Amino acid sequence: MPVTDPEASAAPRPTVFLSYASEDRRAAQLIRDALPGFGLEVWYDESELVGGDAWDQKIRRQIRECDYFMPVISAHTEARHEGYFRREWRLAVERTLDMADDHVFLLPVVIDKTTDAGARVPDRFRAVQWLRVPDGQPNAALEALCRRLVSGPGAPPVSNEPTRSRPPPGAPPRAKARDRRGPPPPFPPFPREEPGQRIRFGFQVAGWMFQWAWAALQRLPRWVRILVYLWGGIYLLSRLPSPDGPDVHPTAAGPSAAQAEKLREIAENHPGGWTPADTAKLLAQIAKQIPAQSGAESSIHAAVLAVPFAAPAGNAAAQKLAGTVFALVYGRLAIARQGQVAVINQTQTTVDQSAALQQGRARDATYILSGGVGGSGPHQQLTVKVLAVDDGSVVWSKSYSVTGADPAGIATEVSAHVPSDGDE
């Protein structure tokens, strides 16, 4: 009668891949030597590798085929920002993506006082109960874990998701429904600042704050989260510009193509000087583009009081640029804001903001638009300002080089930054 070898008929031992940093080799060896006595087969990066083996490919294959993955965590792994063990950890985490949440695969082991809070490990490691084996010396906790693994599916499970609360028997449907939603995402560890990486650290902190807020939100009751989402949506909708609301800039429409062409002709033909006759002629020409409000430019209650842009006497080029830009700006504003823009009808060779503010207050204006050419030679600039009449503060200002200036482009930008009476 043949005798059956019990060892030959026994089920194969569960396999464990032991991953460690080279500085922890001694502790890893102690764990490696202890696991077979507890019924587990260990794959260790020095146990079966011989000369000529494709080392990297063999490690990848072992991680794909092992029953359990046991990373050894310590102060040494914390201190190292690079190492082959980190590649092993990443491969193990990638394998868990194809596993059920309650399947046991990751078995982190800590051999010193390193804690999971802020540890430099993959997030999946923090979702698992860590086992402490000081200095790699086998202890009762390690033995108990191994015995449960060897006992198979009938043994009490060691879940890879210990923070998930399972409903007790007879729990109401509400509790079961929450369990099916799965555990909330773990709070992310605070990033560590590496030397010379201040800017990168700043971005990491910003990302950490967003992840932390999201994790906190997922821990709130469902009805609270719905209210938060609704409030956020309403807030975003309220910030969108309304076609009929005061947030729409009055110059958004701008002149029509025909009006824009006519303004260009008026501006190009303007002599550049600012005698009262010049101003009156400009107002009359632009008034023809807005016949419904032909007398609006003389309103004493206009929101914007425009002062002809100044230019040095005797400088024909500067005067021409100042006159052209002012004609275009005023024309655009007068067309877009009929009856809300007035012009000071006076000679303008220098910028006198005090006098302009006095006239603005006398005419009950809200804003003053003024500008002037300053500097000499290639450094000449046209500076345009928008002032608040009530306190004389500068609402907006910008300087443009006279050399190579684009009057139409300058006028478009300036007119877009002149607020209306209802703007802040």
C-alpha positions in Angstrom: 0.0 0.0 0.0 1.6 3.3 -1.0 2.3 5.9 1.7 1.1 9.4 1.0 3.5 12.1 1.9 1.6 14.7 4.0 3.9 17.5 2.8 3.3 16.6 -0.9 -0.5 16.6 -0.5 -0.6 19.8 1.6 -1.8 23.0 0.0 0.9 25.3 -1.2 2.0 27.9 1.4 0.9 31.5 0.9 3.7 33.6 -0.5 4.9 37.0 0.9 7.0 39.5 -1.0 9.3 41.3 1.5 10.2 44.8 0.4 12.8 46.9 2.3 15.4 49.6 2.0 19.0 48.4 2.0 19.7 50.1 5.3 17.0 47.8 6.9 18.5 44.6 5.5 19.3 43.1 9.0 15.8 43.6 10.3 14.3 42.3 7.0 16.4 39.2 7.3 15.0 38.5 10.8 11.5 38.8 9.5 12.4 36.6 6.5 13.7 33.9 8.8 10.7 34.0 11.1 7.9 33.8 8.5 8.5 30.2 7.3 8.0 29.1 10.9 4.6 30.7 10.9 3.6 28.9 7.7 4.4 31.5 5.0 6.8 31.3 2.1 8.9 34.4 1.7 10.3 35.8 -1.5 13.3 38.0 -0.7 15.4 39.8 -3.2 18.4 37.7 -2.4 16.8 34.3 -1.9 16.5 33.1 -5.5 18.4 35.6 -7.7 21.5 34.2 -9.3 23.9 35.6 -11.9 22.3 36.2 -15.3 18.7 36.6 -14.0 16.7 39.5 -15.3 16.6 41.1 -11.8 14.0 43.8 -12.5 11.7 41.5 -14.5 11.8 38.8 -11.8 10.9 41.3 -9.1 8.0 42.6 -11.1 6.8 39.0 -11.8 7.0 38.1 -8.1 5.0 41.2 -7.1 2.4 40.2 -9.6 2.2 36.6 -8.4 2.7 36.8 -4.6 -0.2 36.4 -2.2 0.8 39.2 0.1 3.1 42.2 -0.1 5.0 43.2 3.1 6.7 46.6 2.9 9.2 47.3 5.8 8.8 50.9 6.9 11.3 52.7 9.0 13.2 56.0 9.6 15.5 54.9 6.7 12.6 54.7 4.2 11.4 58.1 5.5 14.8 59.7 4.9 15.3 58.4 1.4 13.4 60.2 -1.4 14.7 57.6 -3.9 15.2 53.9 -3.8 14.2 50.7 -5.7 12.0 49.8 -2.8 9.8 52.8 -3.8 9.3 51.2 -7.2 8.3 48.0 -5.5 5.8 49.8 -3.4 4.3 51.5 -6.4 4.0 48.2 -8.3 2.2 46.7 -5.3 -0.2 49.6 -5.1 -1.0 49.4 -8.8 -1.9 45.7 -8.3 -4.4 46.6 -5.6 -6.3 48.7 -8.1 -7.6 45.4 -9.6 -8.5 43.9 -6.2 -11.7 44.1 -4.1 -11.6 46.6 -1.3 -11.9 43.9 1.4 -9.1 41.7 -0.1 -6.0 41.4 2.1 -2.8 42.1 0.2 -0.8 44.9 1.8 0.9 44.1 5.1 2.9 47.1 6.2 5.5 46.4 8.9 7.1 49.1 11.0 10.4 48.3 12.7 10.9 51.5 14.7 8.9 54.4 16.0 7.8 55.8 12.6 4.1 56.7 12.6 1.7 56.7 9.7 0.9 60.4 10.2 2.9 62.2 7.5 4.9 59.1 6.5 6.3 59.1 3.0 4.4 56.1 1.9 1.6 55.6 -0.7 -1.9 56.5 0.4 -3.0 52.9 0.1 -0.5 52.0 2.9 -2.2 54.4 5.3 -5.6 52.7 4.6 -4.3 49.5 6.1 -3.5 48.5 9.7 0.3 48.7 10.3 2.0 46.0 12.3 4.9 46.9 14.6 7.8 44.6 14.8 10.6 46.5 16.6 14.0 45.9 15.0 12.5 43.1 13.0 12.4 40.8 16.0 9.5 38.4 15.7 6.8 39.0 18.2 3.3 37.7 19.1 1.6 40.3 16.8 3.6 39.1 13.8 2.9 35.5 14.6 -0.9 36.1 15.1 -1.1 37.9 11.7 0.7 35.1 9.9 -1.5 32.4 11.5 -4.6 34.1 10.4 -3.3 34.4 6.8 -2.3 30.8 6.7 -5.7 29.7 8.1 -7.3 30.9 4.9 -10.7 32.5 4.2 -12.4 31.0 7.2 -10.2 33.0 9.6 -11.2 36.4 10.9 -10.4 38.8 8.1 -7.6 41.3 8.2 -9.1 44.1 6.0 -7.1 46.4 3.9 -9.7 49.0 4.8 -9.8 49.0 8.6 -11.4 52.4 8.8 -14.5 51.2 7.0 -17.4 50.5 9.4 -19.5 47.5 8.5 -23.1 47.6 9.6 -24.0 45.1 12.3 -26.7 42.4 11.7 -30.1 44.0 11.6 -28.8 47.5 11.0 -31.4 49.8 9.3 -31.2 50.2 5.5 -29.8 53.7 6.0 -26.7 52.4 7.6 -26.2 49.8 4.9 -26.6 52.3 2.1 -23.9 54.5 3.6 -21.5 51.4 3.8 -22.1 50.8 0.1 -20.8 54.3 -0.6 -17.4 53.2 0.6 -15.1 54.9 3.1 -14.3 58.5 2.7 -10.9 59.4 1.3 -8.1 59.6 3.9 -6.8 62.9 5.0 -3.6 63.6 3.0 -0.3 64.0 4.9 1.2 67.4 5.1 3.9 67.8 2.4 7.5 68.1 3.3 9.6 70.9 2.1 12.7 69.7 0.3 15.8 72.0 0.2 15.7 74.5 -2.7 12.1 73.5 -3.5 10.2 76.5 -1.9 8.0 77.2 -5.0 7.1 73.6 -5.5 6.4 73.3 -1.7 4.0 76.2 -2.0 2.0 74.4 -4.8 2.1 71.2 -2.7 0.6 73.0 0.3 -2.2 74.5 -1.9 -3.0 71.0 -3.2 -2.9 69.6 0.3 -5.4 72.2 1.5 -7.8 71.3 -1.4 -7.4 67.5 -0.8 -7.9 68.0 3.0 -11.1 70.1 2.4 -12.5 67.5 0.0 -11.8 64.6 2.5 -13.5 66.6 5.3 -16.5 67.3 3.0 -16.9 63.6 2.2 -17.2 62.9 6.0 -20.2 65.1 6.3 -23.8 63.6 6.2 -25.2 63.3 2.7 -27.8 66.0 3.2 -25.1 68.5 4.4 -23.0 67.8 1.3 -26.0 68.4 -1.0 -26.6 71.7 0.7 -22.9 72.7 0.2 -23.1 71.7 -3.5 -26.3 73.7 -4.0 -24.8 76.8 -2.2 -21.7 76.6 -4.3 -23.7 76.4 -7.5 -25.9 79.3 -6.6 -22.8 81.4 -5.7 -21.1 80.7 -9.0 -24.3 81.5 -10.9 -24.6 84.8 -9.0 -21.1 85.8 -10.1 -21.9 85.4 -13.8 -22.5 88.7 -15.6 -26.1 89.4 -16.4 -27.0 91.0 -19.8 -29.4 93.4 -18.1 -27.4 93.9 -14.8 -25.1 96.7 -13.7 -22.0 94.5 -14.0 -22.1 94.7 -17.8 -19.7 97.4 -18.8 -21.5 100.1 -20.8 -18.7 100.1 -23.5 -19.1 96.4 -24.1 -21.2 97.0 -27.3 -18.9 99.7 -28.6 -19.5 101.6 -31.9 -20.8 99.8 -35.0 -18.4 99.2 -37.9 -19.7 102.2 -39.7 -19.4 104.4 -36.6 -15.9 103.1 -35.9 -14.8 104.0 -39.4 -16.3 107.5 -39.1 -14.5 108.0 -35.8 -11.3 107.1 -37.4 -11.8 109.7 -40.1 -12.7 112.3 -37.6 -9.6 111.5 -35.4 -7.2 111.5 -38.4 -8.5 114.8 -39.6 -8.3 116.5 -36.3 -5.5 119.1 -36.2 -4.3 118.0 -32.7 -4.7 121.4 -31.1 -7.2 122.1 -28.4 -8.6 125.5 -28.8 -12.3 126.0 -27.9 -13.1 126.0 -31.6 -11.3 122.7 -32.1 -13.3 121.1 -29.2 -16.6 122.5 -30.5 -15.9 121.1 -34.0 -15.1 117.7 -32.5 -18.2 117.6 -30.4 -20.3 118.5 -33.4 -18.8 115.9 -35.6 -19.3 113.1 -33.1 -22.8 114.3 -32.3 -23.8 113.4 -35.8 -23.0 109.8 -35.0 -25.6 109.8 -32.2 -28.4 111.9 -33.6 -30.9 110.8 -31.0 -28.7 112.5 -28.3 -27.1 115.3 -30.3 -27.1 117.7 -27.4 -26.0 115.1 -24.8 -22.4 116.2 -24.7 -23.3 119.4 -23.1 -25.0 117.8 -20.1 -23.9 119.3 -16.8 -24.7 116.1 -15.0 -22.6 113.7 -17.1 -21.0 110.9 -15.2 -17.7 111.2 -17.0 -16.0 114.6 -17.6 -13.3 114.2 -20.4 -10.4 116.7 -20.5 -8.7 117.0 -23.9 -5.3 115.3 -23.7 -2.4 117.7 -23.3 0.7 117.9 -25.4 3.8 120.2 -25.3 3.4 123.3 -27.3 5.3 123.2 -30.6 5.5 119.4 -30.6 3.3 118.6 -33.6 3.7 114.8 -33.4 2.8 114.7 -29.7 -0.2 117.0 -30.3 -1.4 114.9 -33.1 -1.2 111.7 -31.1 -2.9 113.2 -28.1 -5.7 114.7 -30.3 -6.2 111.5 -32.2 -6.4 109.2 -29.2 -8.7 111.7 -27.3 -11.0 112.0 -30.3 -11.3 108.2 -30.6 -11.8 107.6 -26.8 -14.4 110.4 -26.5 -16.2 109.2 -29.6 -16.4 105.6 -28.3 -17.7 106.7 -24.9 -20.2 109.2 -26.3 -21.7 106.6 -28.6 -21.8 103.9 -25.9 -23.0 106.1 -23.1 -25.3 108.7 -24.7 -25.7 111.7 -22.5 -23.3 110.5 -19.9 -20.0 112.0 -21.2 -19.1 115.7 -21.3 -16.0 117.5 -22.5 -14.3 120.5 -20.9 -14.3 123.0 -23.8 -11.0 124.8 -23.3 -7.4 125.0 -24.5 -5.3 122.1 -23.1 -1.5 122.3 -23.3 -0.7 121.0 -19.8 -2.3 118.5 -17.5 -4.0 120.4 -14.6 -5.8 117.7 -12.5 -6.8 120.2 -9.7 -8.7 122.4 -12.2 -10.2 119.3 -13.8 -11.4 118.0 -10.4 -12.9 121.4 -9.5 -14.9 121.4 -12.8 -15.9 117.8 -12.2 -17.4 118.7 -8.8 -19.1 121.8 -10.2 -20.7 119.7 -12.9 -21.6 116.8 -10.6 -19.4 114.3 -12.5 -18.3 111.1 -11.0 -15.1 110.5 -12.9 -12.5 112.6 -14.7 -10.7 111.3 -17.8 -7.5 113.1 -18.5 -4.1 112.5 -20.2 -1.0 114.1 -21.5 2.3 113.6 -23.3 5.4 113.9 -21.2 9.1 113.2 -21.5 11.4 113.9 -24.4 12.8 112.2 -27.5 12.4 108.5 -27.6 11.2 108.4 -24.0 8.0 110.4 -24.6 4.9 108.7 -23.2 1.2 109.4 -23.3 -0.2 108.8 -19.8 -3.9 108.5 -19.4 -5.7 108.5 -16.0 -9.2 108.0 -14.7 -9.8 110.0 -11.4 -12.6 109.7 -8.9 -14.0 113.2 -8.5 -15.0 112.8 -4.8 -11.5 112.2 -3.5 -9.2 112.7 -6.5 -7.9 109.1 -6.3 -6.6 107.3 -9.4 -9.1 104.7 -10.5 -7.0 103.6 -13.5 -3.8 104.7 -15.2 -1.5 103.6 -17.9 1.4 105.0 -20.0 2.0 104.4 -23.7 5.2 105.1 -25.6 4.7 107.8 -28.2 7.1 106.0 -30.6 5.2 103.5 -32.7 2.0 104.2 -30.8 -1.3 102.7 -32.1 -4.0 105.3 -31.5 -6.9 102.9 -32.2 -5.5 100.2 -29.9 -4.9 102.8 -27.1 -8.4 104.2 -27.5 -10.0 100.8 -27.3 -8.1 99.9 -24.1 -8.7 103.3 -22.4 -12.4 103.4 -23.1 -12.8 99.9 -21.7 -11.3 101.1 -18.4 -13.5 104.1 -17.9 -16.1 103.1 -15.3 -19.8 104.1 -15.5 -21.6 106.0 -12.8 -22.8 102.7 -11.2 -19.4 100.9 -11.2 -17.3 100.5 -8.1 
